[in-house]
């Protein structure tokens, strides 16, 4: 009698995989159309967000400058230049608004109306007048403005920069 021949490991073969019981590709055109509509909607949303992000670049840059002004308010030697820079910064932001009427020549009541028209929240009643004081009054008068009023002006300025309305 001969010894039985046992199969060796080198004789093993992989079994072929069966086809899955489902298809990876949609079976109807409706699913493909739905997929394309979703992809187009996502692409349109992405383009719109990118466009808005690009459009608001001036706002982000203005907020960086504004943050520097707020830091300078705490320094007694930089306080006056920081206070004087707020009106100029707001005017630069207003000039940068696309689709807005020219803001460079506005002053007084017209400037207040421009700021209030584009503000998301109501501005203080004499906001433009106080900005005029910051920009053009003598140094001693500007430095006599109470701290709480300066903080209110800067808070209103930040709020306006962050949330002013831009016509699309």
C-alpha positions in Angstrom: 0.0 0.0 0.0 1.2 3.4 -0.8 0.9 6.5 1.4 -1.8 8.9 0.5 -0.6 12.1 -1.3 -1.5 15.2 0.7 -1.8 18.4 -1.3 0.9 21.0 -0.7 0.5 24.6 0.0 1.9 25.4 -3.4 -1.1 23.7 -5.0 -3.6 26.1 -3.4 -5.4 28.4 -5.8 -7.5 31.5 -5.1 -11.2 31.1 -5.6 -12.7 33.5 -8.1 -14.9 36.2 -6.6 -18.5 36.1 -7.5 -20.2 39.1 -9.0 -21.8 41.3 -6.2 -25.6 40.9 -6.0 -25.9 44.7 -6.6 -24.6 47.0 -9.3 -22.3 49.9 -8.5 -23.7 52.0 -11.3 -27.3 53.4 -11.1 -29.7 51.3 -13.0 -31.8 54.2 -14.2 -31.1 57.6 -15.8 -33.1 59.3 -13.0 -30.4 58.5 -10.4 -27.7 59.7 -12.7 -29.6 62.9 -13.4 -30.1 63.4 -9.6 -26.4 62.9 -9.0 -25.6 65.5 -11.7 -28.0 68.0 -10.3 -26.5 67.6 -6.8 -23.0 68.0 -8.2 -24.0 71.1 -10.0 -25.7 72.5 -6.9 -22.6 71.9 -4.8 -20.4 73.4 -7.5 -22.6 76.5 -7.8 -22.6 76.9 -4.0 -18.8 76.6 -3.9 -18.4 79.2 -6.6 -20.8 81.6 -4.9 -19.0 81.2 -1.5 -15.6 81.8 -3.1 -16.9 84.8 -4.9 -18.4 86.3 -1.7 -15.1 85.5 0.1 -13.2 87.4 -2.6 -15.6 90.3 -2.5 -15.3 90.7 1.3 -11.5 90.8 1.2 -11.5 94.6 1.9 -13.7 93.9 5.0 -11.2 91.4 6.4 -8.3 93.7 5.8 -10.2 96.6 7.5 -10.8 94.5 10.5 -7.1 93.7 10.8 -6.3 97.4 10.8 -9.2 98.0 13.2 -7.7 95.4 15.6 -4.4 97.3 15.5 -6.2 100.5 16.3 -7.9 98.9 19.3 -4.5 97.7 20.6 -3.1 101.2 20.1 -5.9 102.7 22.2 -4.4 101.1 25.3 -1.0 102.8 24.7 -1.1 106.4 25.9 1.4 107.5 23.2 -0.6 105.8 20.4 -4.0 106.7 21.7 -4.5 110.0 19.7 -3.3 108.6 16.4 -5.5 105.5 16.9 -8.5 107.7 17.6 -7.8 109.9 14.6 -7.4 106.9 12.3 -11.0 105.5 13.0 -12.8 108.0 10.7 -10.3 107.5 7.9 -10.7 103.7 8.2 -14.5 103.9 8.0 -14.2 106.2 5.0 -11.8 103.8 3.3 -14.2 100.9 3.9 -17.1 103.0 2.5 -15.1 103.8 -0.6 -14.3 100.1 -1.1 -18.0 99.0 -1.1 -18.8 97.8 -4.6 -22.0 99.1 -6.1 -22.3 101.9 -3.6 -22.6 105.6 -4.6 -19.4 107.5 -4.2 -18.7 108.0 -0.5 -15.5 110.1 -0.7 -17.2 113.4 -0.8 -19.9 112.7 1.8 -19.8 114.5 5.1 -22.2 115.6 7.9 -25.8 114.5 7.5 -25.1 112.8 4.2 -22.3 110.7 5.7 -24.5 109.8 8.7 -27.3 108.7 6.3 -24.8 106.7 4.2 -23.6 104.9 7.3 -27.0 104.3 8.7 -28.5 103.1 5.4 -25.9 100.3 5.2 -25.7 99.5 8.9 -27.2 96.2 10.1 -28.0 97.7 13.5 -28.9 101.3 14.3 -25.9 103.6 14.8 -25.6 106.2 17.5 -27.5 109.4 16.7 -24.4 111.6 16.3 -22.0 109.0 15.0 -20.9 111.0 12.0 -20.5 114.1 14.1 -18.3 112.3 16.6 -16.2 110.9 13.7 -15.8 114.4 12.5 -14.6 115.5 15.9 -12.1 112.6 16.0 -10.8 113.6 12.6 -10.7 117.4 12.7 -10.9 118.7 16.3 -7.8 119.9 18.1 -5.8 117.2 19.9 -6.8 118.4 23.4 -10.5 118.2 22.5 -10.1 114.7 21.1 -8.2 113.5 24.2 -11.0 114.9 26.4 -13.6 112.6 25.0 -14.7 110.2 27.8 -13.4 106.6 27.6 -16.8 105.1 27.5 -17.8 107.2 24.5 -14.5 106.3 22.7 -15.3 102.6 23.4 -18.8 103.1 22.1 -17.5 104.7 18.9 -15.1 101.9 18.3 -17.7 99.3 19.0 -20.1 100.9 16.6 -17.3 101.2 14.0 -16.4 97.5 14.3 -20.0 96.5 14.1 -20.4 98.6 11.0 -17.3 97.2 9.3 -18.4 93.6 10.1 -22.0 93.8 9.1 -22.6 96.7 6.7 -24.8 95.8 3.8 -23.3 95.4 0.4 -25.6 95.5 -2.6 -25.2 92.5 -4.9 
